[in-house]
């Protein structure tokens, strides 16, 4: 019995699917005034248990490299969403904390993420997200 030839390896299918879902989530977050990158930083900076002082630890928590994080955090700081505070125990490593505006954006984007998760769990990604993410 001959096995049908697979045109694309499973690993590549998984990677492509993950990229599609990530792009669709970014589209949803962008429509709500954020982005996937901003969401990662907001999540990492929210709550005492999730604060990170050093940029390497912070970037590890959000899954990005330090040089990319610095630019994103700087833009968010200029926009009034986060502040970098000196760490009393490590003066050369600032802590990144949410401002009131950053907290409000976090909670607004959290609603988007929860709705996205529910739709995705039901297999109902809106066609507009899928189309935008595929482009």
Secondary structure, DSSP 8 states (H G I E B T S, - for coil): ------SS-HHHHHHHHHHHHHHHHHHHHHHTT--HHHHHHHHHHSSGGG---SHHHHHHHHT--HHHHHHHHHHHHHTTSEEEEEETTEEEEEEEEE-HHHHHHHHHHHHHHHHHHHHHHTT---HHHHHHHH-
